[in-house]
């Protein structure tokens, strides 16, 4: 199971360190941090006030908003 899938299925249940401990396949913490930082910077995950990790990426919703002409960039 990929880390992305695990976060998506358990969205909001774990904080960063407990997420790493709960992953089904163990990985080096530094590798986990690189992947975690990538997901955070790319907008696929977010942290709430308490530090819980939540999956926020929704490509269908992005397509819906990109298709709206009233939300397009004006030149």
TORLO-556531 format. One record per residue (C-alpha): residue number from 0; residue in three letters; x, y, z. Coordinates in steps of 0.001 Angstrom, whole numbers, plus 500000, padded with zeros to 6 digits. Example, Ala and Ser with C-alpha at 12.3 -4.5 7.8 and 13.67 -1.06 7.14 Angstrom:
<atoms>
+-----+-----+--------+--------+--------+
|   n | res |   east |  north |     up |
+-----+-----+--------+--------+--------+
|   0 | ALA | 512300 | 495500 | 507800 |
|   1 | SER | 513670 | 498940 | 507140 |
+-----+-----+--------+--------+--------+
</atoms>
This chain:
<atoms>
+-----+-----+--------+--------+--------+
|   n | res |   east |  north |     up |
+-----+-----+--------+--------+--------+
|   0 | UNK | 500000 | 500000 | 500000 |
|   1 | UNK | 501300 | 503411 | 499074 |
|   2 | UNK | 501627 | 506156 | 501631 |
|   3 | UNK | 499128 | 508304 | 499695 |
|   4 | UNK | 496495 | 505563 | 499825 |
|   5 | UNK | 497020 | 505033 | 503539 |
|   6 | UNK | 496616 | 508753 | 504277 |
|   7 | UNK | 493517 | 508968 | 502068 |
|   8 | UNK | 491874 | 506028 | 503859 |
|   9 | UNK | 492802 | 507283 | 507339 |
|  10 | UNK | 492362 | 511012 | 506779 |
|  11 | UNK | 492298 | 512996 | 510017 |
|  12 | UNK | 493125 | 510071 | 512300 |
|  13 | UNK | 496877 | 510464 | 512739 |
|  14 | UNK | 499452 | 513111 | 513468 |
|  15 | UNK | 502732 | 513034 | 511534 |
|  16 | UNK | 504783 | 510753 | 513795 |
|  17 | UNK | 501909 | 508402 | 514631 |
|  18 | UNK | 501145 | 508177 | 510895 |
|  19 | UNK | 504709 | 507015 | 510245 |
|  20 | UNK | 504387 | 504414 | 513022 |
|  21 | UNK | 501035 | 503164 | 511657 |
|  22 | UNK | 502152 | 502648 | 508059 |
|  23 | UNK | 501783 | 498995 | 507052 |
|  24 | UNK | 505264 | 498871 | 505471 |
|  25 | UNK | 508005 | 500417 | 507540 |
|  26 | UNK | 510299 | 502963 | 505932 |
|  27 | UNK | 513158 | 505110 | 507104 |
|  28 | UNK | 511855 | 508237 | 508823 |
|  29 | UNK | 513869 | 510542 | 506561 |
|  30 | UNK | 512274 | 508962 | 503480 |
|  31 | UNK | 508868 | 509361 | 505108 |
|  32 | UNK | 509604 | 513059 | 505737 |
|  33 | UNK | 510583 | 513659 | 502102 |
|  34 | UNK | 507336 | 512082 | 500865 |
|  35 | UNK | 505309 | 513879 | 503546 |
|  36 | UNK | 506815 | 517260 | 502635 |
|  37 | UNK | 506122 | 516627 | 498938 |
|  38 | UNK | 502459 | 515803 | 499635 |
|  39 | UNK | 502134 | 518871 | 501849 |
|  40 | UNK | 503752 | 521251 | 499347 |
|  41 | UNK | 501793 | 519841 | 496402 |
|  42 | UNK | 498501 | 520465 | 498205 |
|  43 | UNK | 497445 | 516847 | 498532 |
|  44 | UNK | 497485 | 516827 | 502351 |
|  45 | UNK | 497042 | 519443 | 505057 |
|  46 | UNK | 497473 | 519683 | 508806 |
|  47 | UNK | 494723 | 520904 | 511118 |
|  48 | UNK | 495239 | 522929 | 514300 |
|  49 | UNK | 496037 | 519868 | 516391 |
|  50 | UNK | 498472 | 518523 | 513766 |
|  51 | UNK | 496277 | 515768 | 512327 |
|  52 | UNK | 497008 | 514900 | 508715 |
|  53 | UNK | 494094 | 515114 | 506290 |
|  54 | UNK | 493802 | 514246 | 502608 |
|  55 | UNK | 492485 | 517286 | 500710 |
|  56 | UNK | 493285 | 516600 | 497036 |
|  57 | UNK | 490149 | 516275 | 494913 |
|  58 | UNK | 490916 | 516282 | 491161 |
|  59 | UNK | 487246 | 516102 | 490148 |
|  60 | UNK | 486506 | 519291 | 492073 |
|  61 | UNK | 489532 | 520988 | 490501 |
|  62 | UNK | 488278 | 520072 | 487010 |
|  63 | UNK | 484849 | 521433 | 487886 |
|  64 | UNK | 486235 | 524799 | 488973 |
|  65 | UNK | 488666 | 525025 | 486054 |
|  66 | UNK | 485761 | 524532 | 483639 |
|  67 | UNK | 483849 | 527519 | 485020 |
|  68 | UNK | 484358 | 530552 | 482754 |
|  69 | UNK | 483583 | 533021 | 485571 |
|  70 | UNK | 486651 | 531717 | 487455 |
|  71 | UNK | 489100 | 531932 | 484571 |
|  72 | UNK | 492061 | 534292 | 484358 |
|  73 | UNK | 491468 | 537458 | 482408 |
|  74 | UNK | 494056 | 538758 | 479979 |
+-----+-----+--------+--------+--------+
</atoms>
